[in-house]
């Protein structure tokens, strides 16, 4: 009861902050000796920025390298194999081969989905591809979606993939540094889109019958969302996204909702001044967690494993700029504490994945795969 009262008082404190005060939670930057877990290097020879990972078997990963390669990695034998049949990507700036996700019915259909920066002459666009994995080759490739219109910048592509296990796929899209496009429903930039698994548009998408709006859009007002997670227990979609100088966010994604960029943000211009006077506005969803200063969040997952019972319900995100694994502790849908792991490694953590045993796998920009598991005595 005492702990519950403390939490309630803390949440009351958060809700009483003025509208211009950023939400604040305690932050613990845990040193290696304080971390109650074993950190193992499974491989340091993957060969590039590990943008994303997923399981094709219980002990076999499929992963994307930003330079345009897809590989598989056997966690037992450490065998690394290159997959052929990948579409040509624009590996330039922040672009390249991005997320990868294995179909929920992979055992029966062999489908994998991936996003990438597609070169289109002098322009480029974030594209979603589906293909069958047969042996070490992708076959029957089909482009399911392409963000419109293509842009000239090589930044802020997003992009992550999530399934709701009800026949739909979500894809997060950056605003390509064209801020105002996030609020423009006639453009895909700065949006989360929702599709059927074959790329068709669900009949209950919110803007299907809205004049001058693109029917794929599920939510809007996002900046550069590089983490996306669908919680099968709560049936909720969560996203993290890069702010500019500060103002990184975790958001609970609501159908048809506006997340404010660039009209409402805690972030500042990289050269200092405020982007806007507003951190909250009517009709704009407020973030459930804000990072100040920015950590540059990457992949996002919610821990539901058994290996670390005290972590259940926490969000984990990689941090690029501040080089650590970030844990956000939640009570309900509000953050109350933040912990930072692996900072001593000085690695940009790009991808995060939980295995069937509840161990956490992370991929780094230097091509390492690390595993976090409980210490045993």
Secondary structure as GFF3:
##gff-version 3
##sequence-region A 1 377
A	DSSP	alpha_helix	2	15	.	.	.	ID=ss1
A	DSSP	beta_strand	26	29	.	.	.	ID=ss2
A	DSSP	three_ten_helix	32	34	.	.	.	ID=ss3
A	DSSP	beta_strand	37	43	.	.	.	ID=ss4
A	DSSP	beta_strand	50	57	.	.	.	ID=ss5
A	DSSP	beta_strand	60	65	.	.	.	ID=ss6
A	DSSP	beta_strand	69	74	.	.	.	ID=ss7
A	DSSP	beta_strand	80	83	.	.	.	ID=ss8
A	DSSP	beta_strand	97	102	.	.	.	ID=ss9
A	DSSP	alpha_helix	106	109	.	.	.	ID=ss10
A	DSSP	beta_strand	111	120	.	.	.	ID=ss11
A	DSSP	beta_strand	123	134	.	.	.	ID=ss12
A	DSSP	beta_strand	137	146	.	.	.	ID=ss13
A	DSSP	beta_strand	158	163	.	.	.	ID=ss14
A	DSSP	beta_strand	168	173	.	.	.	ID=ss15
A	DSSP	three_ten_helix	179	183	.	.	.	ID=ss16
A	DSSP	beta_strand	191	196	.	.	.	ID=ss17
A	DSSP	beta_strand	217	220	.	.	.	ID=ss18
A	DSSP	beta_strand	224	231	.	.	.	ID=ss19
A	DSSP	beta_strand	236	242	.	.	.	ID=ss20
A	DSSP	beta_strand	248	253	.	.	.	ID=ss21
A	DSSP	beta_strand	289	291	.	.	.	ID=ss22
A	DSSP	beta_strand	297	302	.	.	.	ID=ss23
A	DSSP	three_ten_helix	309	311	.	.	.	ID=ss24
A	DSSP	beta_strand	315	319	.	.	.	ID=ss25
A	DSSP	beta_strand	324	331	.	.	.	ID=ss26
A	DSSP	beta_strand	334	341	.	.	.	ID=ss27
A	DSSP	three_ten_helix	343	345	.	.	.	ID=ss28
A	DSSP	beta_strand	349	354	.	.	.	ID=ss29
A	DSSP	beta_strand	360	364	.	.	.	ID=ss30
A	DSSP	beta_strand	369	374	.	.	.	ID=ss31
###
